[in-house]
Amino acid sequence: MTDLLRVLILRGHGYEVTTTEFTMSHATPKNTLIMATRRGNYHRESQAEYGELVRWLGGSEIALAVKVPFEA
């Protein structure tokens, strides 16, 4: 769920986002690499989807949301 929230925040800020699962011997069994490239303006649909998901989770946000808040 955390990775989904991160992806929505990044997309909402105009980033093109791809995710890749990888496994390495010195890492935990499953990790997700999130790659983002700035492409344009704020993506309002992703912002709305993020807001709906946070409400569904009872208002729980992740630290990234505080560090890069959406513009009003």
VMD Tcl script that draws the C-alpha trace (Angstrom):
set ca {
  {0.00 0.00 0.00}
  {2.88 2.35 0.79}
  {4.34 1.97 -2.69}
  {0.96 2.74 -4.25}
  {0.70 5.92 -2.15}
  {4.22 6.92 -3.22}
  {3.41 6.37 -6.90}
  {0.23 8.44 -6.64}
  {2.08 11.30 -4.92}
  {4.80 11.32 -7.59}
  {2.29 11.15 -10.46}
  {0.30 13.89 -8.81}
  {3.40 16.07 -8.94}
  {3.90 15.53 -12.67}
  {6.30 12.59 -12.67}
  {6.19 9.62 -15.02}
  {6.56 6.66 -12.69}
  {7.60 3.06 -13.25}
  {7.98 0.38 -10.59}
  {10.09 -2.76 -10.69}
  {10.28 -5.57 -8.16}
  {13.74 -6.93 -7.63}
  {15.49 -9.39 -5.38}
  {19.15 -9.16 -4.43}
  {21.11 -11.33 -2.04}
  {22.03 -8.42 0.25}
  {18.49 -7.01 0.28}
  {15.25 -8.17 1.76}
  {13.45 -10.88 -0.23}
  {11.21 -8.37 -2.00}
  {11.84 -4.72 -2.77}
  {10.20 -2.31 -5.17}
  {12.29 0.16 -7.11}
  {10.33 3.31 -7.95}
  {11.78 5.35 -10.79}
  {10.36 8.78 -11.56}
  {11.11 11.36 -14.25}
  {9.61 14.85 -14.12}
  {7.41 15.26 -17.20}
  {4.91 18.02 -16.62}
  {2.32 19.68 -14.48}
  {0.43 18.33 -11.51}
  {-1.77 15.33 -12.39}
  {-5.07 16.12 -10.66}
  {-6.55 12.65 -11.16}
  {-3.67 11.04 -9.22}
  {-4.06 13.65 -6.50}
  {-7.77 12.83 -6.19}
  {-7.08 9.09 -6.16}
  {-4.45 9.59 -3.45}
  {-6.94 11.58 -1.36}
  {-9.60 8.89 -1.71}
  {-7.14 6.16 -0.73}
  {-5.97 8.11 2.33}
  {-9.59 8.59 3.42}
  {-10.22 4.86 2.91}
  {-7.18 4.14 5.12}
  {-8.63 6.27 7.89}
  {-6.54 9.38 7.22}
  {-3.14 7.67 7.41}
  {-0.58 9.43 5.22}
  {3.05 8.63 4.55}
  {6.01 10.93 5.26}
  {6.50 11.71 1.57}
  {3.09 13.43 1.51}
  {4.23 15.87 4.19}
  {7.52 16.61 2.43}
  {5.93 17.31 -0.97}
  {2.39 18.55 -0.35}
  {0.00 19.14 -3.26}
  {-0.80 22.68 -4.27}
  {-4.32 23.79 -3.51}
}
mol new
graphics top color blue
foreach p $ca { graphics top sphere $p radius 0.5 }
foreach p [lrange $ca 0 end-1] q [lrange $ca 1 end] { graphics top cylinder $p $q radius 0.2 }
display resetview
